[in-house]
Amino acid sequence: MTDTMRALIAGRGPDWVLDDVPVPRPGPGQVLVRVRAAAVNNADLPLLAAADPTAGGHGDEFVAGYEYAGEVAAVGAGAGHWRVGDPVMGSIPSSFAEFVVADHRFVVPRPAGLAPHEAVALPTGLLTEHGALTVAGFRPGQSVLVTGASTGIGLVGVQVAKALGASRVIGTTRSPDKRDLLTSVGVDDVVVTGEQDLTGAVLTATGGEGVDVVLDHVGGRVFADCLPATRHDGHVVNIGRLAGPASTVDLDALSYRHLSVHGVSFGFTRAQETAGVVAGLLPEVLPAVERGAVRPVLDRVFPVDRAGEIAAHVRSGRGTGKVVVALDG
């Protein structure tokens, strides 16, 4: 195995920079993954901007990225059942590189039939959306509202809810031209925010009762509008804050409907929690991927040596689905 690898580095300017860095080595309880494809997430651009020393950023360099797919290249002591060559995927820092080290409990089997550049569109979405549904106590037959449903993670959330037996999925988008996309992944009722009142549209679609579970990726005013759109004794889970972290809510809607509100962030500082979320995918979610009930939605695949183009394309906001970085060339 080579001692160096190609990686996209943040902290040198407004874009990621391709450079050679040392290959990490797996320690006890860890596996080394040969990354064939990585995927861009919403958090990547803010982290890149915060590190940009040319614009007042902190200038601390780091290997960027959070989502990978490839195969196991080496196994540390006590790393569970993993073996060299196993096809895998997952979500872990420093994934924009040819090799990444991960806690063996955080690694997800790559479903049969999915190439790395396809599979890489799924790990963060599967972990987050299934974890959020679990927190909400979701049961088959319940209805689900997914805000920001046309985002990369929202598209996965819609499909996971459907695959696990949701009776009705309502999805929001800001773009009228995303209607067909949302319908194609299983949304029963599309709400175009800006053209429709979110609360009113959801109540109309549910006969005035509201949905059982909300997966909110938007925050801000949208989060507040979700409360009166939720059924009595329902659950609202905030996952993302695309419209900002502040929201002024109607406490009457919260209290009189006896709602439960949850906030989730499945990061890497609470290892046991993360390990449990990963394990939760195995019984139902990964089989749903293998049978095609949950499928990746890709926007574009960029070679790793086109770092400037990758960042510019993501900043443009014109993409639909996941932007993928190919590292197998």
C-alpha positions as CSV (number, residue, x, y, z in Angstrom):
1,M,0.0,0.0,0.0
2,T,1.2,3.5,-0.8
3,D,2.2,5.9,2.0
4,T,0.4,8.9,0.5
5,M,-3.0,9.5,-1.0
6,R,-4.9,12.2,-2.9
7,A,-7.3,14.3,-0.8
8,L,-9.3,17.5,-1.0
9,I,-8.0,19.9,1.6
10,A,-9.9,22.8,3.1
11,G,-8.3,25.8,4.8
12,R,-6.2,27.2,1.9
13,G,-8.7,29.3,0.1
14,P,-12.3,29.5,-1.1
15,D,-12.2,26.1,-2.8
16,W,-10.9,22.6,-1.8
17,V,-7.4,21.9,-3.0
18,L,-6.2,18.5,-4.2
19,D,-3.0,17.5,-2.5
20,D,-1.1,14.4,-1.4
21,V,-1.3,13.6,2.3
22,P,-0.3,10.5,4.4
23,V,-2.5,7.5,4.3
24,P,-4.0,7.0,7.8
25,R,-3.6,3.7,9.6
26,P,-6.4,1.8,11.4
27,G,-6.0,1.5,15.2
28,P,-7.8,-0.9,17.5
29,G,-11.5,-1.1,16.7
30,Q,-11.0,0.6,13.3
31,V,-11.1,-0.2,9.7
32,L,-9.3,1.4,6.8
33,V,-11.5,2.0,3.8
34,R,-10.4,2.5,0.2
35,V,-12.7,5.2,-0.9
36,R,-14.0,4.9,-4.5
37,A,-16.5,7.7,-4.3
38,A,-17.4,10.5,-1.8
39,A,-20.5,12.7,-1.7
40,V,-21.0,16.4,-0.9
41,N,-23.3,17.3,2.0
42,N,-24.9,20.6,3.1
43,A,-22.4,21.0,5.9
44,D,-19.4,20.9,3.6
45,L,-19.6,24.4,2.1
46,P,-20.1,26.2,5.4
47,L,-17.1,24.4,6.8
48,L,-15.1,25.3,3.7
49,A,-16.0,28.9,4.0
50,A,-15.2,29.0,7.7
51,A,-11.7,27.7,7.0
52,D,-10.9,30.1,4.1
53,P,-8.0,32.3,5.2
54,T,-8.5,34.7,2.3
55,A,-11.9,35.7,3.6
56,G,-11.1,35.9,7.3
57,G,-11.5,32.2,8.0
58,H,-9.5,30.3,10.6
59,G,-7.1,28.8,8.1
60,D,-6.8,25.4,9.8
61,E,-6.3,22.8,7.2
62,F,-8.2,19.5,7.2
63,V,-9.3,16.8,4.8
64,A,-12.9,17.6,3.9
65,G,-16.0,15.5,3.4
66,Y,-18.3,13.2,5.4
67,E,-19.7,10.5,3.1
68,Y,-17.9,7.6,1.4
69,A,-18.3,4.3,-0.4
70,G,-15.6,1.7,-1.3
71,E,-14.2,-1.4,0.3
72,V,-12.3,-2.4,3.4
73,A,-8.5,-2.1,2.8
74,A,-7.2,-3.0,6.2
75,V,-8.6,-4.0,9.6
76,G,-7.3,-3.1,13.1
77,A,-7.4,-5.4,16.1
78,G,-10.9,-5.9,17.5
79,A,-12.7,-4.5,14.5
80,G,-15.6,-6.8,14.5
81,H,-16.6,-9.0,11.6
82,W,-15.1,-6.8,8.8
83,R,-12.7,-8.4,6.3
84,V,-10.4,-6.9,3.7
85,G,-12.4,-6.5,0.4
86,D,-15.8,-6.1,2.0
87,P,-17.9,-3.5,0.1
88,V,-18.9,-0.7,2.5
89,M,-20.2,2.8,2.8
90,G,-20.7,5.3,5.6
91,S,-20.5,8.8,7.0
92,I,-17.3,9.9,8.8
93,P,-15.1,13.1,8.7
94,S,-12.2,13.3,6.1
95,S,-14.0,11.3,3.4
96,F,-12.8,13.4,0.5
97,A,-9.7,11.2,0.2
98,E,-8.6,7.9,-1.3
99,F,-8.5,6.3,2.2
100,V,-10.4,7.0,5.4
101,V,-10.3,5.4,8.8
102,A,-13.6,4.6,10.6
103,D,-14.8,3.1,13.8
104,H,-15.9,-0.4,12.8
105,R,-19.3,0.2,14.4
106,F,-20.0,3.1,12.1
107,V,-19.4,1.2,8.8
108,V,-22.4,0.2,6.8
109,P,-22.5,-2.8,4.4
110,R,-22.8,-1.5,0.8
111,P,-25.9,-3.1,-0.6
112,A,-25.6,-5.6,-3.4
113,G,-25.8,-4.3,-6.9
114,L,-24.9,-0.7,-6.0
115,A,-21.6,0.7,-7.4
116,P,-19.7,3.0,-5.1
117,H,-20.7,6.2,-7.0
118,E,-24.4,5.2,-6.5
119,A,-24.2,3.9,-3.0
120,V,-22.4,7.0,-1.7
121,A,-25.6,9.1,-2.2
122,L,-27.3,7.1,0.7
123,P,-25.4,6.7,4.0
124,T,-26.0,10.1,5.6
125,G,-29.6,10.1,4.5
126,L,-30.3,6.6,5.6
127,L,-28.7,7.1,9.0
128,T,-30.4,10.5,9.6
129,E,-33.8,9.8,8.3
130,H,-34.3,6.4,9.8
131,G,-32.8,7.6,13.0
132,A,-35.3,10.5,13.1
133,L,-38.3,8.2,12.3
134,T,-37.1,5.9,15.1
135,V,-36.9,8.9,17.6
136,A,-40.5,9.8,16.5
137,G,-41.7,6.3,17.2
138,F,-42.9,5.9,13.6
139,R,-45.1,2.9,12.8
140,P,-46.4,1.5,9.5
141,G,-49.6,3.1,8.5
142,Q,-48.7,6.6,9.8
143,S,-48.5,9.7,7.7
144,V,-45.3,11.7,7.3
145,L,-44.5,15.3,6.2
146,V,-41.0,15.8,4.8
147,T,-40.0,19.5,4.5
148,G,-37.2,20.2,2.1
149,A,-38.1,17.0,0.4
150,S,-36.2,17.8,-2.8
151,T,-32.9,18.1,-1.0
152,G,-30.5,15.2,-1.2
153,I,-31.4,14.1,2.3
154,G,-35.1,14.8,1.9
155,L,-35.3,12.6,-1.1
156,V,-33.9,9.7,1.0
157,G,-36.3,10.5,3.8
158,V,-39.3,10.3,1.5
159,Q,-38.2,6.9,0.3
160,V,-37.4,5.5,3.7
161,A,-40.7,6.5,5.1
162,K,-42.5,4.9,2.2
163,A,-40.4,1.7,2.3
164,L,-41.2,1.3,6.0
165,G,-45.0,1.6,5.4
166,A,-46.0,5.2,5.6
167,S,-49.6,5.5,4.5
168,R,-49.1,9.0,3.0
169,V,-46.0,11.2,2.5
170,I,-46.4,14.9,1.9
171,G,-43.3,16.7,0.7
172,T,-42.4,20.4,0.4
173,T,-40.2,22.1,-2.1
174,R,-39.5,25.7,-3.1
175,S,-39.3,24.8,-6.8
176,P,-42.4,24.0,-8.8
177,D,-40.3,22.2,-11.3
178,K,-39.4,19.6,-8.6
179,R,-43.0,18.2,-8.5
180,D,-42.3,15.3,-10.9
181,L,-39.1,14.4,-9.1
182,L,-40.9,14.2,-5.8
183,T,-43.7,12.2,-7.2
184,S,-41.3,9.8,-8.7
185,V,-39.7,9.0,-5.3
186,G,-43.0,8.4,-3.6
187,V,-44.5,11.8,-2.5
188,D,-48.3,11.6,-2.5
189,D,-48.9,15.4,-2.1
190,V,-46.4,18.0,-3.1
191,V,-46.6,21.4,-1.4
192,V,-44.7,24.3,-3.1
193,T,-43.9,26.7,-0.4
194,G,-44.2,30.3,-1.5
195,E,-47.2,29.3,-3.7
196,Q,-49.2,27.4,-1.0
197,D,-49.8,27.8,2.7
198,L,-47.9,24.9,4.3
199,T,-50.2,24.3,7.2
200,G,-53.4,24.7,5.2
201,A,-52.2,22.3,2.4
202,V,-51.2,19.6,4.9
203,L,-54.5,19.8,6.8
204,T,-56.4,19.6,3.5
205,A,-54.4,16.6,2.4
206,T,-55.1,14.8,5.7
207,G,-58.8,15.7,6.1
208,G,-58.0,18.3,8.7
209,E,-56.2,16.1,11.1
210,G,-52.5,16.7,10.3
211,V,-49.7,14.2,9.9
212,D,-48.4,11.8,12.5
213,V,-44.7,12.6,12.0
214,V,-42.8,15.6,10.6
215,L,-39.2,15.3,9.3
216,D,-38.2,19.0,9.1
217,H,-35.0,19.8,7.2
218,V,-35.7,23.5,6.9
219,G,-36.3,25.1,10.3
220,G,-37.0,28.8,10.5
221,R,-40.6,29.7,9.8
222,V,-41.3,26.3,8.2
223,F,-40.7,24.6,11.5
224,A,-43.3,26.8,13.2
225,D,-45.8,26.1,10.4
226,C,-45.3,22.3,10.9
227,L,-46.8,22.4,14.5
228,P,-50.4,23.1,13.6
229,A,-50.0,20.8,10.6
230,T,-49.3,17.8,13.0
231,R,-52.0,15.5,14.4
232,H,-52.8,15.5,18.1
233,D,-50.1,13.4,19.9
234,G,-47.9,13.6,16.8
235,H,-44.1,14.1,16.6
236,V,-42.1,16.8,15.0
237,V,-38.4,16.1,14.4
238,N,-36.1,18.9,13.4
239,I,-33.1,17.6,11.4
240,G,-31.8,20.6,9.4
241,R,-31.9,24.4,9.4
242,L,-31.7,25.5,5.8
243,A,-33.8,28.5,6.6
244,G,-31.9,29.3,9.8
245,P,-31.8,28.1,13.4
246,A,-34.3,30.6,14.8
247,S,-38.1,30.0,14.9
248,T,-41.0,31.7,16.7
249,V,-43.6,29.0,17.4
250,D,-47.2,29.1,18.5
251,L,-47.1,27.4,21.9
252,D,-50.9,26.9,21.7
253,A,-50.4,24.6,18.7
254,L,-47.7,22.8,20.6
255,S,-49.6,22.4,23.9
256,Y,-53.2,21.9,22.8
257,R,-52.2,19.3,20.2
258,H,-50.0,17.5,22.8
259,L,-47.1,17.4,20.4
260,S,-43.6,15.9,21.0
261,V,-40.8,17.9,19.5
262,H,-37.4,16.3,18.9
263,G,-34.0,17.6,17.7
264,V,-31.5,15.2,16.2
265,S,-27.9,15.4,15.1
266,F,-26.3,12.1,14.6
267,G,-22.7,13.1,14.8
268,F,-19.6,11.3,16.0
269,T,-19.2,12.5,19.6
270,R,-21.8,10.1,21.0
271,A,-20.3,6.9,19.8
272,Q,-22.8,4.5,21.3
273,E,-25.8,6.4,19.9
274,T,-24.2,6.5,16.4
275,A,-23.4,2.8,16.6
276,G,-27.1,2.1,17.5
277,V,-28.3,4.2,14.6
278,V,-26.1,2.3,12.2
279,A,-27.2,-1.1,13.5
280,G,-30.8,0.0,13.1
281,L,-30.4,0.1,9.4
282,L,-29.7,-3.6,9.1
283,P,-33.1,-5.3,9.6
284,E,-35.3,-3.2,7.3
285,V,-33.6,-0.3,5.6
286,L,-30.7,-2.0,3.8
287,P,-33.0,-4.7,2.5
288,A,-35.3,-2.0,1.2
289,V,-32.3,-0.5,-0.7
290,E,-31.4,-3.9,-2.1
291,R,-34.9,-4.5,-3.5
292,G,-35.0,-1.0,-5.0
293,A,-37.5,0.6,-2.7
294,V,-34.9,3.2,-1.7
295,R,-32.7,4.3,-4.5
296,P,-30.0,7.0,-4.8
297,V,-30.8,10.2,-6.7
298,L,-27.6,11.5,-8.3
299,D,-26.9,15.0,-9.7
300,R,-23.4,14.8,-11.2
301,V,-20.2,12.8,-10.7
302,F,-17.0,14.9,-10.7
303,P,-13.4,13.6,-10.9
304,V,-11.5,14.5,-7.7
305,D,-9.1,16.7,-9.7
306,R,-11.9,19.2,-10.5
307,A,-12.2,20.6,-7.0
308,G,-13.0,24.1,-8.0
309,E,-15.8,23.0,-10.3
310,I,-17.3,20.8,-7.6
311,A,-17.6,23.7,-5.1
312,A,-18.9,26.1,-7.8
313,H,-21.6,23.7,-8.9
314,V,-22.8,23.0,-5.3
315,R,-22.8,26.8,-4.6
316,S,-25.0,27.4,-7.7
317,G,-27.9,25.5,-6.1
318,R,-28.9,24.1,-9.5
319,G,-28.3,20.5,-8.7
320,T,-30.9,17.8,-7.9
321,G,-29.8,15.0,-5.8
322,K,-26.2,14.2,-4.7
323,V,-23.0,15.6,-6.1
324,V,-20.4,12.8,-6.1
325,V,-16.6,13.0,-6.1
326,A,-15.0,10.1,-7.9
327,L,-11.7,8.8,-6.3
328,D,-11.2,5.6,-8.2
329,G,-9.3,7.0,-11.1
